[in-house]
Amino acid sequence: MSRGIDYGNLMHDAMRDLIRKVLDGVAKDGLPGDHHFFITIDTTHPGMQMADWLRERYPEEITLVVQHWFENLSVTDEGFAITLNFGNAPEPLYIPFDAISTFVDPSVEFGLRFELHHEDLDGEDGDDDEEAPIIEDAPQEPKSGEVVSLDRFRK
């Protein structure tokens, strides 16, 4: 008998699929209008591929800006590859979707944030080690926005 419907993981999958579809459209047709993305990445994720000097500079996380200059964007079901400019040095990256902690398109005030829930140090809290998405307004100017946390719906 199952323990119930795992809404947190279902939302996690749906939000990652939304990001995949958006990036796939950009890979095919480019960025429309004023759209651009701030994507915060967990650089410690095992599938994250980046230059050693970049990992040394950003050992835990990095926020990527996908706007005016990017190339070689290709999207798979698991992640995406992109070449971005870091101080006039083009660098190829591979980012698994599970490494994304925030995805923001400030041009339309849209943002997603995925919070990590880690096990306690003593290992007693084994059911809370998954990620749960939080849907929020993108930060642009100080505004009050509602943040919806899925944790309140979990047992």
N, C-alpha and C positions, 0 to 999 in steps of 0.2 A: 504494500500500500504506500502511495507517495505521501510526502509531508505537506503537499499543497502546491499552489502555483507560485513559482519564483519570479515575481514581478520585477524585482531588482535586476536580475540577470536578463530578463526579457527586454527591459528598457535599455540596459547596457548594450545589448545586441542591436536594438533598433536605432539608437543614437549613433553607434559606430557605423551602421549601414547608411545612415543619413550623411555622415561625413564622407563615406566612400562614394556615394552617388554625387555629392557636390563636387568632390575632387575629380571624379571621372568626367563630369561635364566640363570642368575647367581644362582638363587634359585634352579634350576633343575640340572645344570651342574657344578657349581662353577665358579670361575674367571679364564678365559683362559689366558695363557701366563703372560705378565707383566701388564695386565689391573688392574686398581684400581681406586677408585672414591673418590673425595672430594665433599661432598654434603652439601651445606649451607642451613640451615633450619631456618625458622621464628618460634622461640619458643613461640611466643604470639598467634600463630594460634590456634583457639578454638579446633580443632581436634587433636592437638599434644599431645601425651601421653609420659611422661617421669617422672623419679623420682623427688621428690620435691627438693632434694639437688642439682640435676643437673640443674633444672630450676632456682634455686636461684643463681647458679654459672653462668648460661648463660640466663639472663632474657629476652634478645631480639633475639639473634641468636646464633647458634652453627654450626661449620663445622665438619661434621663427616667424618672419613676416613674408607672406606671399602676396606681392603686390606688383611692382613695376618690372622687376627683373627676376625671372626664374626660367628654367628650361628643363627639358627632359623629364617632365612630369608623367609618370606612368603609375597606374593604380591596379592593384590586385585585390582579391578578397581579404587578404591578410594585412595589407599595408600599402604604402606608396613610396616611390623613389622620386627624388627631385634634386636638381642642382640649383643652389642658391649662392649669392655673392656675399662673401665675408671679407670686407676690407679689400675689395678689388681682386679677390681670389675665389674663383668658382669652385665650390665644393659639392660633390655628390653626397647625398644622404639617402638612407633607407629607413623609413619610420613605420613600425608595426602600428596598427590602429590601437592596440592595447597599450601602447606607450604614450598616447595622447592624454594629457590631464585637462587641458582646456582647448576649446575651438571657438574663436570669436570672429564675427564679421561685423565690425563697427559701423559699416556703411548703412546697415539696416537694423542696428542694435540687437543683434542675435548672438547668443552665446550658450555654450554647453560647458559644464564643468563636471569632471569625473573625480569623485573623492575616493581615495584608497582607504580601506579598512584593513588594518594589519592585526595579526594575532598578538595577544599580550605576550610579554617576554616569557612568562611561565607556561605559555601554550594552552591555557585553559579556554580561550575564546575562539575555538576553531571554526565556528560558523560565520564569523564576521570578516573573513579575509578576502572577500570579493570587492569589486568596485561597484559603486552605485552612482548613476548619473544624477546631476543636479542641473535643472534647466533654469537659466537666469537671463536677465537683460545684460547686454554687453556694457562694460564700463566706458563711458564717453565723457559726459559731464556729470557732476554729482546729481544723481536722481535717486528717488526711492523706487526700488523694484522688488517684486516678490521673488523669493528663491524657494523653489519647491524641492523638498528633500524626500526621497522615497523611503528613508529609514523609518519614518513614523508609521509606515504601512507594514513594516516587517514585524514578525512575531519574535 
